[in-house]
Amino acid sequence: MVETIARVLDRPLVERPDAEAVVARSGRLTYRELDTAADRAAGAFAALGMRTGDHVAVSLPNDLDVVIAFHGAMRLGLVWIGLNTALAGPEKAQILQDSGARFLLDGSVDWAGLVASASASPAVDVDPHAPAGIAYTSGTTGLPRGVVHSQHNLLLPGAVLVAERGYDAALRKGDSLPLTILNLMVLTTLLTAQAGGCCVVMDRRDPEGVLDWVRDERVTVWNGVPTQLFDLARGYADRRADLATLTEVWSGGGDCPDSLRAEFADAFGLPVRATYGLTEAPTVVAMDPVGGEWRPGSSGRALPHLRVQTLDQDGVDVGPGELGEISVHAAESGPWAGRWTPMLGEWSKGRLRAGRGSLLRTGDLGVLDEEGWVHIRDRRKLVVVRGGANIYPAEVERVLLSVPGVVVAAAFGVPSERLGEELAAVVQPAPGAGLTVDALEAVCRAELARYKVPEHWAIVEVLPVNAMGKVIRAQLPALLDREDDQER
């Protein structure tokens, strides 16, 4: 495994320098061309007065420029802050202020011109364990947190996935989620470079766009969110041939119900590979193995560089089959033993607040079965305590997502003077589904204990989601009219 991102292109530069490294809307780059562009990008940043350790914020669409900027920033030893282009002005301003970015690279900058006119930057001795990226997590309430990772952290998941899944130069990995998300850089250009394959940067997330990209660029691995899988399975099975080159379909960014996995497999003949990950890891922690094996309700097995445990509130391992907090630390045996390091800490108010210890307590509640399959139940902070009884929203959401016509569902707690909290649910139906609250409530009563049945409901045209397709829970209470529930 290479130790710095500046060296991640070394092997393909020797073995296949003229092979495609990146394909995007505006063009294609071979490994030789990407290497040259990355050197010039580092020089462009240096010409702007940026120096090793400086923070740079980047808000660019999915195309060649964002990939070139990332490699250039890493070669100069800058700290990368990705800003989703869809963020509102105040949201960007808040992150810019908190991160201490010295420069914002966005659409107002002639980046291609700066790179073309720049000289290659002098070689910089980058510390692989120094801060390299700050990922602002969406969170569920309040302001986003800045999770800090090193180049070592960012390279490790790709190296593990390449070795574990047998990826090689034949890999053509397509991603339509925004590459300004730090986890996406880990799973796109870094992963494909370590395999010697090609990174296919998609600029469309709609079903037709995804199908066109996969077909035209012969994508072999595609990473989508459950909503995309739903749309494809429900409306585009007649284009099954367009996905013929795929060998793997990953699902991330949210819970993928078993019913959706089965529906997608029926439509396209491809088993969905479930994943579980988080920004703090960074990215993938557990994943279904290569092939078609999976377990109902699970998110796969831990990757070999990690050891996953379920702990109680006192930090004691609760053992197989028991609910506990999913916790992660470095594998203690095998070829990847001791390689994983936790995030460096959180960036807050102009400085790095170092992490504590070698154990990552994720805040997610789940179960490990006897064979090591990870079953996520919910976020600890999202547990609804109704009259002293714990309700895990994900359990209710899985039931709602099993109802034909439900696209997205979110359950959450609302204040109750008598019970402390009551349960609410907001559902987004497919167009023309004709869902009613009575019908949804009837399914919940049939599948759940009475106290887990939502007491407040809303059926909405669309739920608010972030760039990863995760529901923005802080906006959900505003969708309810608790004085006058919707017609049933």
Secondary structure, 3 states (H helix, E strand, C coil): CCCCHHHCCHHHHHHCCCCEEEEECCEEEEHHHHHHHHHHHHHHHHHCCCCCCCEEEECCCCCHHHHHHHHHHHHHCCEEEECCCCCCHHHHHHHHHHHCCCEEECCCCCHHHHHHHCCCCCCCCCCCCCEEEEEECCCCCCCCCEEEEEHHHHHHHHHHHHHHHCCCCCCEEEECCCCCCHHHHHHHHHHHHHHCCEEEECCCCCHHHHHHHHHHHCCCEEEECHHHHHHHHHHCHHHHHHHCCCCEEEECCCCCCHHHHHHHHHHHCCCEEEEEEECCCCEEEEECCCCCCCCCCCCCEECCCEEEEEECCCCCECCCCCCEEEEEEECCCCCCCCCCCCCCEEEECCEEEECCCCCEEEEEEEEECCCCEEEEEEEHHHCEEECCEEECHHHHHHHHHCCCCEEEEEEEEEEECCCEEEEEEEEEECCCCCCCHHHHHHHHHHHCCHHHCCCEEEECCCCCECCCCCECHHHCHHHCCCCCCCCC
